[in-house]
Amino acid sequence: MKWIRFSWWVLFSLAVLAGMVLSRRAQDKLTAKQPEILIRVDGENNFLTEKELHTRLKRKALIYPAQSTSQLPLNKIEHYLLSMSEVREANVYKHIGNQWNIDVALRKPIARIYNQEGQSYYLDDRGVTMKISPIHTARVPIVSGAISDQFSVPEVSEIINNDSLKTIHQIDDIYRISNYVCNDPFLSAQISQIHRLKNGDYMLIPQVGDHTILFGKAYSDRVVEKKFKKLILFYKEGLPYEGWNKYSEINLKYNKQLVCTKKKI
């Protein structure tokens, strides 16, 4: 009696296994549907649309008409998406049947850099460079002047933790200034350009007011924070009474001081 019951369970298990194999083979032969694409954007600057992503995958021959689900190179697609400079994270997976998904998170640009060799690229909120797009433009501060760093520069986190890299790169200082500006609603609306002078000082160009802001050096987060707090306090409590066009320069270089230069009449 026991051997009959055991045999029955063995046959039942084999039948279930065979059914699963046949079901999997049938699913693999199904023509893959169009992927469900989710593009996550932090902020207003969207550098990639669903249509553009789909077109790029077709140009790379990673997807094509009448492609079966078994022919979907999910790992290759994910690797290709991560190679795009505007993509921070990518996850590609499929469901039971012929449905599959692409989940992408885009980088958030905080500055557009023009170096002294004429190259242009973006810097994101994690200190990573991004290529410019022929289609999309980000509304972020422009950074110009004595900048030698090229697109292939190491990530800011790597530079900050390496004393030898700090001495030859400027992008870590640019990151500190632009990241603070983009995270402050008042400054992000007021500061339009960051210019690096030959002596390593930074000058800021505001949207409102006929003056420049001599920021000085930006060698630490604490220094940047203290200077911007002085500037914001002066903008909110000083300029409304003095007038936005009274000064030609606001100097933040000195510790615990803010020095203004009046316009010459």
ABEGO torsion letter per residue (X at the ends): XAAAAAAAAAAAAAAAAAAAAAAAAAAAABBBBBBBBBBBBBEABBABBAAAAAAAAAAAGABBBGBBAAABBAAAAAAAAAABAABABBBBBBBBEABBBBBBBBBBBABBBBBAAGBBBBBBAAGBBBBBBAABBBBBBBBBEBBABBAABBBAAAAAABAAAAAABAAAAAAAAAAAAAABAAAAAABABBBBBAAGBBBBBBABEBBBBBAEBBABAAAAAAAAAAAAAAAAAAAAAAEAAABABBBAABBGBBBBBBBBX
